[in-house]
Amino acid sequence: MTRHVLYLVLLLVPLLAAPPGLAIPPQEALAPGEAGRVAEIVDGDTLVLADGREIRLVGIQAPKLPLGRAGFKAWPLAGEAKALLAALTLDKTVTPGFGGRRGDRHGRVLAHLFVEGGSGEAAPGGEKLWVQGAILEAGLARVYSFDDNRALIAEMLALERRARAERRGIWADSFYALRPAEAAQRWLGGFELVEGRVVAVGRAGRNTYLNFAEDWRSDFTIVVSRRAGQMFAEQGIDLESYQGRRLRVRGWLKSRNGPMIEATHPEQIELLEE
């Protein structure tokens, strides 16, 4: 066992003893699935049950491993993330919980996972440990949400913010640093968290554009489709109100009249304190 893996195992002790409401969300918010024993760990956010079900931990993105992809370089701390998931779940019985779409195009189950704490004993109060919460608490994943799977995002974002503030895991590595909007062009093609101040909000066709500089042809922009805009409206968010405000947005950085991230649901955008 490497020193890094030993540290992660020791880190689990306070996590498994965490009081309800900290790393353990209300399971009542999710539809329960069929329990199973974990037989294999694929990477830091994917595992396989003994009955053959492959489960992708919904709502988070752990550092990626090559997994047979030619020329793909492992992201920093990918091995540590896999080791943490193994320490939490391998050979243990886990129960999936569903708060949105239940499967992806690869045939994987999309679920939150809950496991008995420690050496098989229940966590305090008889609750089960929330795997996503424990990984985020350790700083070995980022929140990675979708418009059709939005359950518990607020809880996950809170855990991510705390881990980042304390520079745990990935948050001490520049590979995962928050990116300033004015320099976003440097990280095209990656999944990034970008921060900046919205200079102007405009509409064209079916889209709303949150522009972070005067030149919309080259600045960083958040694009919100009309369909996604309806989700913002349903939550009482007027996109125009973002003008002049500092935001953090997460997503895949693409190039369209400068660097851009498409926001498909409100939880991708965090309003920052001034």
Secondary structure, 3 states (H helix, E strand, C coil): CCHHHHHHHHHHHHHHCCCCCCCCCCHHHCEECCCEEEEEEEECCEEEECCCCEEEECEEECCCCCCCCCCCCCCCCHHHHHHHHHHHHCCCEEEEEECECCECCCCCEEEEEEECECCCECCHHHCCEEHHHHHHHCCCCEEECECCECCCHHHHHHHHHHHHHCCCHHHHCHHHCCEEHHHHHHHCCCEEEEEEECCEEEEECCEEEEECCCCCCCCCEEEEEHHHHHHHHHCCCCHHHHCCCEEEEEEECEECCCEEEECCCHHHEEECCC
